[in-house]
Amino acid sequence: YSDFIPDVYYSYDKLLIIGEAKTYDDFKTEHSKSQYRAYFEECKKYPFRSIITIAVPWQLFVTAKNHFRRCNRLYGGINTEIYVISENGVFEKI
């Protein structure tokens, strides 16, 4: 993720967590899409369990789930889990 700094980066004892919060307007920008790819690439390099967590406004919850399903198919690693969280506390593992 060399050119991008996630909102949360945690690496300890065979676990990597990358967390990112997005606003409605920022979710689908080219910058954000590049961030997502970079975070998936970082997780693929990590040999143990990795988690990407994306927090979005509730209006984007379904869109974000679909988007990250596609991202996972394109960029995901075998040990990467993805969670989408809405601002009202609803979350789902992809």
C-alpha angles and dihedrals in degrees: 000000000000099000097037133065114205122217089244127026118173126169122171139132100355095320130106121187123186116185129187132178119205134192123221093258096043101048099087102030118126089246091056093047089053089050092053092051091048092050092051090049090052090051092049089056091053109090096207137048116323131184131197114197121189121190117201140166112275091251089064098045097104093038091051092049091052093044093051093046087059092044091051091053091049103037109008126123128219094253098043122112122190127207127185116201127189125213090251092059101261112137137175135188111232 
